[in-house]
Amino acid sequence: MVGGARLSEDEGSLGTGPVFGGALTLPFARRWAVDLELTHFRSSRDESGLSYGGNRTHFAPALQYRGGGGRSYGFAAFGAGVAASEAWTETGAARYSYRDTGLTLHARTGFVAAVSERWLIRADAFLAFRYVLPDIGVRAGVGYRF
């Protein structure tokens, strides 16, 4: 999946940037599935002569509810996961950075459409709560149904 996201920390936004990742959805009932997702994003912004930015990787397993037919459906998913982060601030003379790993709560909603018997298109929006402000973004991707 590819998209864009806003990366946040306790003190505010670290900017926006690209997001990349993938998901594996394992149905276990007609309308229910486990959605395992790995996403990485990087962002940065400049303000008042300082540069802020960061990298974050989410592992986000979720319980997914699906509504619709076999060729297309909407979904909503929620769960708890883990985020590994590095944030940095850069002045003209120095760079300060720190790393952090911890639990997240996350939610996502989206749509899946089959373009053939096996190939799918997926689009979604997500929120991940690790700090005061959530990471928020949108993504689109191509999938394969086994």
N, CA and C atoms as a LAMMPS dump frame, in Angstrom:
ITEM: TIMESTEP
0
ITEM: NUMBER OF ATOMS
438
ITEM: BOX BOUNDS ff ff ff
-5.0000000000000000e+02 5.0000000000000000e+02
-5.0000000000000000e+02 5.0000000000000000e+02
-5.0000000000000000e+02 5.0000000000000000e+02
ITEM: ATOMS id mol type element x y z
1 1 1 N 0.842 -1.17 0
2 1 2 C 0 0 0
3 1 3 C 0.888 1.235 0
4 2 1 N 0.435 2.259 -0.629
5 2 2 C 1.172 3.518 -0.724
6 2 3 C 0.191 4.64 -0.424
7 3 1 N 0.678 5.669 0.27
8 3 2 C -0.193 6.797 0.569
9 3 3 C 0.565 7.927 1.221
10 4 1 N -0.168 8.722 1.989
11 4 2 C 0.418 9.845 2.701
12 4 3 C -0.124 9.886 4.112
13 5 1 N 0.672 10.438 5.041
14 5 2 C 0.263 10.467 6.444
15 5 3 C 0.87 11.661 7.161
16 6 1 N 0.238 12.024 8.285
17 6 2 C 0.783 13.026 9.199
18 6 3 C 1.304 12.282 10.414
19 7 1 N 2.565 12.497 10.735
20 7 2 C 3.216 11.876 11.886
21 7 3 C 3.125 12.839 13.064
22 8 1 N 2.686 12.352 14.231
23 8 2 C 2.495 13.211 15.405
24 8 3 C 3.273 12.702 16.599
25 9 1 N 3.564 13.605 17.513
26 9 2 C 4.214 13.296 18.792
27 9 3 C 3.411 13.999 19.876
28 10 1 N 3.879 13.937 21.116
29 10 2 C 3.187 14.581 22.225
30 10 3 C 3.05 16.089 22.042
31 11 1 N 4.033 16.706 21.409
32 11 2 C 4.049 18.165 21.3
33 11 3 C 3.487 18.678 19.983
34 12 1 N 2.958 17.796 19.143
35 12 2 C 2.349 18.244 17.897
36 12 3 C 2.777 17.425 16.711
37 13 1 N 2.517 17.97 15.55
38 13 2 C 2.798 17.28 14.307
39 13 3 C 4.276 17.367 13.945
40 14 1 N 4.813 16.271 13.415
41 14 2 C 6.171 16.271 12.883
42 14 3 C 6.165 16.451 11.372
43 15 1 N 4.994 16.717 10.818
44 15 2 C 4.881 16.945 9.387
45 15 3 C 4.185 15.804 8.676
46 16 1 N 4.134 15.929 7.358
47 16 2 C 3.496 14.913 6.531
48 16 3 C 4.517 14.291 5.604
49 17 1 N 4.181 13.106 5.117
50 17 2 C 5.093 12.424 4.218
51 17 3 C 4.497 11.146 3.674
52 18 1 N 5.29 10.402 2.898
53 18 2 C 4.784 9.172 2.29
54 18 3 C 4.668 8.038 3.309
55 19 1 N 3.764 7.105 3.026
56 19 2 C 3.581 5.909 3.844
57 19 3 C 3.601 4.7 2.912
58 20 1 N 4.28 3.63 3.342
59 20 2 C 4.394 2.401 2.566
60 20 3 C 4.095 1.224 3.483
61 21 1 N 3.524 0.178 2.944
62 21 2 C 3.276 -0.984 3.785
63 21 3 C 2.516 -2.067 3.074
64 22 1 N 2.071 -3.03 3.868
65 22 2 C 1.313 -4.147 3.34
66 22 3 C 0.41 -4.722 4.405
67 23 1 N -0.563 -5.505 3.967
68 23 2 C -1.517 -6.112 4.888
69 23 3 C -1.821 -7.533 4.444
70 24 1 N -2.117 -8.372 5.409
71 24 2 C -2.578 -9.73 5.177
72 24 3 C -3.892 -9.875 5.924
73 25 1 N -4.963 -10.169 5.189
74 25 2 C -6.292 -10.3 5.784
75 25 3 C -6.686 -11.771 5.787
76 26 1 N -7.015 -12.284 6.977
77 26 2 C -7.355 -13.696 7.147
78 26 3 C -8.795 -13.821 7.623
79 27 1 N -9.734 -14.127 6.705
80 27 2 C -11.135 -14.261 7.112
81 27 3 C -11.324 -15.487 8.008
82 28 1 N -12.155 -15.343 9.035
83 28 2 C -12.479 -16.499 9.875
84 28 3 C -13.986 -16.707 10.004
85 29 1 N -14.788 -15.795 9.501
86 29 2 C -16.241 -15.92 9.443
87 29 3 C -16.71 -15.096 8.249
88 30 1 N -17.99 -15.177 7.915
89 30 2 C -18.502 -14.5 6.725
90 30 3 C -18.181 -13.004 6.72
91 31 1 N -18.345 -12.33 7.823
92 31 2 C -18.149 -10.876 7.889
93 31 3 C -16.932 -10.466 8.728
94 32 1 N -16.2 -11.401 9.286
95 32 2 C -15.108 -11.078 10.203
96 32 3 C -13.778 -11.618 9.692
97 33 1 N -12.718 -10.848 9.964
98 33 2 C -11.368 -11.255 9.575
99 33 3 C -10.367 -10.669 10.559
100 34 1 N -9.177 -11.238 10.553
101 34 2 C -8.03 -10.658 11.252
102 34 3 C -7.187 -9.982 10.181
103 35 1 N -6.869 -8.726 10.392
104 35 2 C -6.108 -7.931 9.43
105 35 3 C -4.748 -7.621 10.047
106 36 1 N -3.676 -8.179 9.496
107 36 2 C -2.314 -7.947 9.986
108 36 3 C -1.641 -6.954 9.052
109 37 1 N -1.179 -5.854 9.61
110 37 2 C -0.666 -4.778 8.773
111 37 3 C 0.685 -4.294 9.28
112 38 1 N 1.59 -4.018 8.356
113 38 2 C 2.886 -3.428 8.659
114 38 3 C 3.023 -2.186 7.791
115 39 1 N 3.253 -1.032 8.427
116 39 2 C 3.313 0.245 7.724
117 39 3 C 4.53 1.03 8.199
118 40 1 N 5.201 1.689 7.267
119 40 2 C 6.331 2.559 7.618
120 40 3 C 6.105 3.922 6.98
121 41 1 N 6.336 4.978 7.763
122 41 2 C 6.261 6.307 7.18
123 41 3 C 7.311 7.228 7.75
124 42 1 N 7.574 8.278 6.974
125 42 2 C 8.586 9.282 7.306
126 42 3 C 7.974 10.639 7.021
127 43 1 N 8.274 11.589 7.88
128 43 2 C 7.747 12.936 7.655
129 43 3 C 8.749 13.966 8.122
130 44 1 N 8.543 15.2 7.669
131 44 2 C 9.394 16.301 8.129
132 44 3 C 8.672 17.613 7.862
133 45 1 N 9.1 18.641 8.597
134 45 2 C 8.588 19.995 8.381
135 45 3 C 9.629 20.977 8.872
136 46 1 N 9.597 22.17 8.317
137 46 2 C 10.485 23.26 8.714
138 46 3 C 9.655 24.37 9.331
139 47 1 N 10.168 24.935 10.434
140 47 2 C 9.457 26.023 11.099
141 47 3 C 10.445 26.871 11.883
142 48 1 N 10.442 28.151 11.64
143 48 2 C 11.272 29.119 12.37
144 48 3 C 12.747 28.732 12.407
145 49 1 N 13.269 28.262 11.287
146 49 2 C 14.681 27.921 11.212
147 49 3 C 15.03 26.55 11.772
148 50 1 N 14.056 25.799 12.261
149 50 2 C 14.286 24.445 12.769
150 50 3 C 13.632 23.439 11.829
151 51 1 N 14.213 22.264 11.748
152 51 2 C 13.625 21.161 10.994
153 51 3 C 13.202 20.089 11.975
154 52 1 N 12 19.555 11.797
155 52 2 C 11.471 18.479 12.63
156 52 3 C 11.143 17.312 11.717
157 53 1 N 11.239 16.115 12.233
158 53 2 C 10.849 14.969 11.42
159 53 3 C 10.922 13.682 12.192
160 54 1 N 10.597 12.618 11.5
161 54 2 C 10.648 11.324 12.144
162 54 3 C 10.344 10.19 11.193
163 55 1 N 10.589 8.993 11.685
164 55 2 C 10.255 7.738 11.027
165 55 3 C 9.412 6.946 12.004
166 56 1 N 8.436 6.241 11.5
167 56 2 C 7.654 5.382 12.39
168 56 3 C 7.25 4.134 11.632
169 57 1 N 7.349 2.986 12.3
170 57 2 C 6.889 1.718 11.759
171 57 3 C 5.82 1.176 12.69
172 58 1 N 4.652 0.869 12.138
173 58 2 C 3.541 0.3 12.905
174 58 3 C 3.371 -1.163 12.538
175 59 1 N 3.23 -2.016 13.534
176 59 2 C 2.679 -3.348 13.326
177 59 3 C 1.301 -3.294 13.954
178 60 1 N 0.264 -3.459 13.132
179 60 2 C -1.09 -3.178 13.583
180 60 3 C -2.036 -4.34 13.288
181 61 1 N -2.059 -5.371 14.14
182 61 2 C -3.074 -6.413 13.974
183 61 3 C -4.432 -5.859 14.392
184 62 1 N -5.486 -6.264 13.675
185 62 2 C -6.805 -5.699 13.955
186 62 3 C -7.892 -6.732 13.695
187 63 1 N -8.99 -6.562 14.393
188 63 2 C -10.21 -7.3 14.128
189 63 3 C -10.989 -6.486 13.097
190 64 1 N -11.326 -7.113 11.982
191 64 2 C -11.945 -6.39 10.873
192 64 3 C -13.373 -6.888 10.639
193 65 1 N -14.309 -5.944 10.541
194 65 2 C -15.684 -6.254 10.154
195 65 3 C -15.873 -5.826 8.709
196 66 1 N -16.442 -6.719 7.898
197 66 2 C -16.617 -6.441 6.475
198 66 3 C -18.093 -6.5 6.111
199 67 1 N -18.534 -5.548 5.304
200 67 2 C -19.916 -5.532 4.827
201 67 3 C -19.95 -5.316 3.335
202 68 1 N -20.698 -6.131 2.637
203 68 2 C -20.792 -6.03 1.19
204 68 3 C -20.801 -7.414 0.587
205 69 1 N -20.481 -7.495 -0.69
206 69 2 C -20.488 -8.765 -1.391
207 69 3 C -19.097 -9.322 -1.594
208 70 1 N -19.013 -10.372 -2.418
209 70 2 C -17.724 -11.007 -2.696
210 70 3 C -16.832 -10.196 -3.614
211 71 1 N -17.433 -9.359 -4.483
212 71 2 C -16.632 -8.566 -5.419
213 71 3 C -16.198 -7.225 -4.852
214 72 1 N -16.943 -6.703 -3.885
215 72 2 C -16.546 -5.449 -3.244
216 72 3 C -17.166 -5.386 -1.852
217 73 1 N -16.441 -4.747 -0.952
218 73 2 C -16.95 -4.593 0.411
219 73 3 C -16.265 -3.43 1.101
220 74 1 N -16.95 -2.863 2.063
221 74 2 C -16.366 -1.866 2.938
222 74 3 C -15.92 -2.562 4.215
223 75 1 N -15.014 -1.954 4.932
224 75 2 C -14.553 -2.566 6.173
225 75 3 C -14.221 -1.512 7.214
226 76 1 N -14.268 -1.945 8.458
227 76 2 C -13.81 -1.155 9.599
228 76 3 C -13 -2.105 10.469
229 77 1 N -11.852 -1.656 10.949
230 77 2 C -10.971 -2.501 11.745
231 77 3 C -10.441 -1.707 12.924
232 78 1 N -10.189 -2.404 14.029
233 78 2 C -9.613 -1.769 15.207
234 78 3 C -8.752 -2.795 15.932
235 79 1 N -7.79 -2.286 16.703
236 79 2 C -6.928 -3.196 17.455
237 79 3 C -5.842 -2.472 18.206
238 80 1 N -4.97 -3.267 18.79
239 80 2 C -3.795 -2.763 19.51
240 80 3 C -2.559 -3.294 18.812
241 81 1 N -1.534 -2.478 18.734
242 81 2 C -0.32 -2.886 18.045
243 81 3 C 0.907 -2.272 18.678
244 82 1 N 1.976 -2.204 17.9
245 82 2 C 3.26 -1.685 18.365
246 82 3 C 3.78 -0.676 17.343
247 83 1 N 4.366 0.4 17.834
248 83 2 C 5.007 1.395 16.97
249 83 3 C 6.453 1.58 17.418
250 84 1 N 7.363 1.575 16.459
251 84 2 C 8.77 1.897 16.702
252 84 3 C 9.038 3.222 16.002
253 85 1 N 9.538 4.209 16.761
254 85 2 C 9.674 5.563 16.235
255 85 3 C 11.078 6.105 16.431
256 86 1 N 11.434 7.001 15.535
257 86 2 C 12.594 7.863 15.721
258 86 3 C 12.142 9.256 15.332
259 87 1 N 12.331 10.222 16.21
260 87 2 C 11.995 11.615 15.922
261 87 3 C 13.267 12.446 16.043
262 88 1 N 13.337 13.534 15.278
263 88 2 C 14.52 14.38 15.311
264 88 3 C 14.165 15.843 15.139
265 89 1 N 15.036 16.662 15.7
266 89 2 C 14.988 18.11 15.54
267 89 3 C 16.376 18.551 15.11
268 90 1 N 16.424 19.409 14.124
269 90 2 C 17.707 19.842 13.596
270 90 3 C 17.774 21.366 13.595
271 91 1 N 18.809 21.896 14.205
272 91 2 C 19.078 23.328 14.138
273 91 3 C 20.189 23.512 13.112
274 92 1 N 20.634 24.703 12.915
275 92 2 C 21.74 24.915 11.987
276 92 3 C 23.018 24.236 12.436
277 93 1 N 23.191 24.04 13.76
278 93 2 C 24.448 23.523 14.281
279 93 3 C 24.386 22.095 14.8
280 94 1 N 23.217 21.591 15.13
281 94 2 C 23.152 20.265 15.762
282 94 3 C 21.872 19.531 15.381
283 95 1 N 21.904 18.233 15.591
284 95 2 C 20.734 17.373 15.364
285 95 3 C 20.484 16.574 16.638
286 96 1 N 19.259 16.635 17.123
287 96 2 C 18.852 15.905 18.324
288 96 3 C 17.839 14.847 17.903
289 97 1 N 18.025 13.623 18.358
290 97 2 C 17.075 12.576 17.989
291 97 3 C 16.848 11.639 19.174
292 98 1 N 15.728 10.947 19.131
293 98 2 C 15.448 9.927 20.135
294 98 3 C 14.617 8.821 19.494
295 99 1 N 14.707 7.641 20.101
296 99 2 C 13.962 6.472 19.644
297 99 3 C 12.994 6.045 20.723
298 100 1 N 11.877 5.472 20.283
299 100 2 C 10.818 5.084 21.205
300 100 3 C 10.057 3.907 20.597
301 101 1 N 9.695 2.954 21.423
302 101 2 C 8.856 1.84 21.003
303 101 3 C 7.767 1.659 22.039
304 102 1 N 6.541 1.451 21.582
305 102 2 C 5.459 1.262 22.533
306 102 3 C 4.167 0.833 21.874
307 103 1 N 3.167 0.611 22.71
308 103 2 C 1.868 0.148 22.254
309 103 3 C 1.076 1.254 21.565
310 104 1 N 0.226 0.859 20.623
311 104 2 C -0.673 1.785 19.94
312 104 3 C -2.093 1.234 19.979
313 105 1 N -3.04 2.115 19.86
314 105 2 C -4.423 1.757 19.546
315 105 3 C -4.687 2.33 18.175
316 106 1 N -5.33 1.572 17.317
317 106 2 C -5.506 2.051 15.96
318 106 3 C -6.858 1.627 15.409
319 107 1 N -7.287 2.364 14.395
320 107 2 C -8.527 2.08 13.687
321 107 3 C -8.31 2.42 12.223
322 108 1 N -9.005 1.702 11.367
323 108 2 C -8.961 2.011 9.944
324 108 3 C -10.291 1.625 9.305
325 109 1 N -10.618 2.311 8.252
326 109 2 C -11.836 2.022 7.5
327 109 3 C -11.516 2.19 6.026
328 110 1 N -12.171 1.403 5.203
329 110 2 C -11.853 1.484 3.79
330 110 3 C -12.769 0.656 2.925
331 111 1 N -12.28 0.386 1.719
332 111 2 C -13.06 -0.275 0.693
333 111 3 C -12.139 -1.188 -0.103
334 112 1 N -12.642 -2.379 -0.457
335 112 2 C -11.92 -3.329 -1.295
336 112 3 C -12.799 -3.675 -2.48
337 113 1 N -12.227 -3.668 -3.679
338 113 2 C -12.965 -4.034 -4.891
339 113 3 C -12.138 -5.033 -5.688
340 114 1 N -12.791 -6.08 -6.186
341 114 2 C -12.132 -7.08 -7.02
342 114 3 C -12.127 -6.598 -8.469
343 115 1 N -10.951 -6.576 -9.088
344 115 2 C -10.856 -6.222 -10.504
345 115 3 C -10.824 -7.482 -11.367
346 116 1 N -10.574 -8.627 -10.738
347 116 2 C -10.673 -9.942 -11.373
348 116 3 C -10.957 -10.938 -10.247
349 117 1 N -10.927 -12.21 -10.573
350 117 2 C -11.202 -13.22 -9.543
351 117 3 C -10.181 -13.174 -8.407
352 118 1 N -8.936 -12.867 -8.712
353 118 2 C -7.868 -12.886 -7.711
354 118 3 C -7.317 -11.511 -7.33
355 119 1 N -7.354 -10.535 -8.227
356 119 2 C -6.724 -9.228 -7.976
357 119 3 C -7.716 -8.248 -7.37
358 120 1 N -7.24 -7.511 -6.353
359 120 2 C -8.071 -6.58 -5.597
360 120 3 C -7.43 -5.197 -5.568
361 121 1 N -8.254 -4.191 -5.391
362 121 2 C -7.794 -2.832 -5.098
363 121 3 C -8.334 -2.476 -3.715
364 122 1 N -7.473 -1.919 -2.863
365 122 2 C -7.873 -1.546 -1.505
366 122 3 C -7.51 -0.089 -1.266
367 123 1 N -8.419 0.64 -0.654
368 123 2 C -8.158 2.022 -0.24
369 123 3 C -8.655 2.16 1.186
370 124 1 N -7.889 2.872 2.029
371 124 2 C -8.327 3.041 3.411
372 124 3 C -7.792 4.318 4.023
373 125 1 N -8.378 4.676 5.136
374 125 2 C -7.921 5.786 5.981
375 125 3 C -7.631 5.187 7.345
376 126 1 N -6.606 5.701 8.032
377 126 2 C -6.241 5.12 9.327
378 126 3 C -5.932 6.181 10.362
379 127 1 N -6.101 5.794 11.611
380 127 2 C -5.694 6.562 12.793
381 127 3 C -4.88 5.623 13.67
382 128 1 N -3.786 6.1 14.232
383 128 2 C -2.996 5.314 15.182
384 128 3 C -2.677 6.207 16.378
385 129 1 N -3.11 5.791 17.541
386 129 2 C -2.919 6.572 18.76
387 129 3 C -1.747 6.021 19.555
388 130 1 N -0.653 6.764 19.572
389 130 2 C 0.516 6.427 20.394
390 130 3 C 0.821 7.6 21.319
391 131 1 N 0.566 8.788 20.836
392 131 2 C 0.836 10.015 21.575
393 131 3 C -0.463 10.803 21.704
394 132 1 N -0.384 12.041 22.143
395 132 2 C -1.574 12.864 22.336
396 132 3 C -2.333 13.031 21.017
397 133 1 N -1.631 13.402 19.965
398 133 2 C -2.25 13.519 18.641
399 133 3 C -2.061 12.207 17.891
400 134 1 N -3.065 11.759 17.14
401 134 2 C -2.905 10.504 16.403
402 134 3 C -2.124 10.706 15.11
403 135 1 N -1.473 9.625 14.657
404 135 2 C -0.987 9.578 13.291
405 135 3 C -2.229 9.352 12.441
406 136 1 N -2.326 10.03 11.32
407 136 2 C -3.508 9.907 10.478
408 136 3 C -3.064 9.882 9.025
409 137 1 N -3.714 9.046 8.219
410 137 2 C -3.306 8.976 6.828
411 137 3 C -4.299 8.247 5.948
412 138 1 N -4.004 8.244 4.66
413 138 2 C -4.788 7.533 3.657
414 138 3 C -3.82 6.722 2.801
415 139 1 N -4.323 5.575 2.308
416 139 2 C -3.484 4.681 1.503
417 139 3 C -4.319 4.007 0.431
418 140 1 N -3.655 3.506 -0.586
419 140 2 C -4.281 2.681 -1.612
420 140 3 C -3.287 1.592 -1.973
421 141 1 N -3.802 0.452 -2.385
422 141 2 C -2.903 -0.64 -2.741
423 141 3 C -3.583 -1.675 -3.609
424 142 1 N -2.775 -2.603 -4.097
425 142 2 C -3.224 -3.724 -4.909
426 142 3 C -3.059 -4.972 -4.067
427 143 1 N -4.033 -5.875 -4.149
428 143 2 C -3.966 -7.107 -3.376
429 143 3 C -4.191 -8.322 -4.236
430 144 1 N -3.863 -9.481 -3.666
431 144 2 C -4.051 -10.758 -4.351
432 144 3 C -4.807 -11.687 -3.417
433 145 1 N -5.867 -12.288 -3.887
434 145 2 C -6.696 -13.212 -3.095
435 145 3 C -6.205 -14.632 -3.355
436 146 1 N -5.754 -15.31 -2.283
437 146 2 C -5.278 -16.698 -2.407
438 146 3 C -6.425 -17.67 -2.362
